[in-house]
Amino acid sequence: MKIGDIMAQDEYVKIYDPSKQEVIAEFDTFVDAEKFTGIPNKKIRDAAVHKTRRFSPFLNKEIAIRIAVKKKI
């Protein structure tokens, strides 16, 4: 695992279905998101930073990937 694979403690990855405008899944690491979507780790990070969509071969649809901050209670 590389240093870039680890996120800050209060951040997580959200996977959206843009056609339905709903959250499909949430993950604490890019590696977990990679296993779920079938998209390489680096492409997930790039899509999240540049706010672009990617096609997921595992989900067989286009998805949007965002980085979100956990709300503090």
Number of C-alpha atoms within 10 A of each C-alpha: 6 5 6 10 13 14 14 9 10 11 16 19 22 19 21 19 16 15 10 8 9 10 14 13 14 17 16 17 17 23 18 15 22 19 12 16 22 16 18 14 18 14 13 24 19 13 17 20 12 10 13 13 18 17 14 17 12 12 11 10 13 14 21 22 26 20 20 13 12 10 7 5 3
